[in-house]
């Protein structure tokens, strides 16, 4: 016998779910406004200690047209942007918050407005973050219950809350609609670079969200409804980068929908890059979280992550955290590279803290966790000493803390590139519990010579090719620890024989020869051995 690998079973219903799609939002290029063109220089000749009144007067005069702002530094109290206005900021312009903002004051307020365009041209919205020792609502750009809003090439930095915030203004149905942030940048904000709390047809195209630090969650981007009647529908992040955020790169939390019926959430993330996120806060490049409790109602929809690269995350690259397999939306992850998980400055120790893709559960009230499809996830470790524990780590404690089984999970071609199965590291899948027929995976061939004459094919060698030069036996581990797994074997070469020799206490439901072995003839491709999770039987099938 020359090689061994194991796979898990597959559930066909998962494939049907891939037909779900997110509708792209249609964005027209921002055209010049046909209305009046107002020059701010007509209202502000020299910037002073408080330029608010003059700036608001100019904005009012520009309704239906365009306000042109030269390269100038303005000191402002909270400003409300009216509907039907275009603001053109010159490169070098700074809109600076005056000292003394209250805990719920925001600098630029686009509230219950429609048809607003801001051409930033690299201009900056800036607040005195060092002044804000507490609180989290002093946002730089606040889009609240508004529609048809476009913001291009604007920097929002040093706020006491979020660089950009998109939400609803009051009653259900007042969520923001058709909002575009194009090539915007958030730097050194206190709570988040960007929060999307309630919105439909929201698109973030390009841009960098970085260096968030001050108060939790401290992510580059947080997509998280506050209430069950908030809306997260057709939210798209395209070509976005996050880096050096204390909490992590991208956070998606849908727990507020747990007890609402007939709700759907749809998020698409494409060409996303996370670099050095969570190094101090010790969290993930991307985290999808349920935050405990149980999902009382089913939430339809889908979260899609495609073409992502996560480099040096503090803990895991992507973490699916307490995600109810039966009631939370389907998560689909495709074409992701994760480099050096577990790079936190304090050092990541637990397996889930230094694995690439982590599916984790605790305190789910007995619910199963999962509902994930992942394909072509590559995990690499470029450090001098390999610290990655596992490319994929599935963790739950059934029977303890009210946790069910990991289920409705499909892993296809999810691999550790060049990782070695040594010292407990390099597993393809390390799992404490799996429901039957729940997971499958394939792997790049990673050969590892095994000098021992007798090898137990434990999960620590999952997905690896084991070369047995001596031709000695490779033993399967006890059934109790492998519920629902399917092991696949193939003969070493032409004319080779493959034998399965059962333990006397095992039962095979196929005939064996006179020696008590099951012999696979050379004409066959191999043998598949399945561990039945219910009856404790071993079933086999020639291939």
Order of alpha helices (4+ residues) and beta strands (2+ residues): beta-alpha-beta-alpha-beta-beta-beta-beta-beta-beta-beta-beta-beta-beta-beta-beta-beta-beta-beta-beta-beta-beta-beta-beta-beta-beta-beta-beta-beta-beta-beta-beta-beta-beta-beta-beta-beta-beta-beta-beta-beta-beta-beta-beta-beta
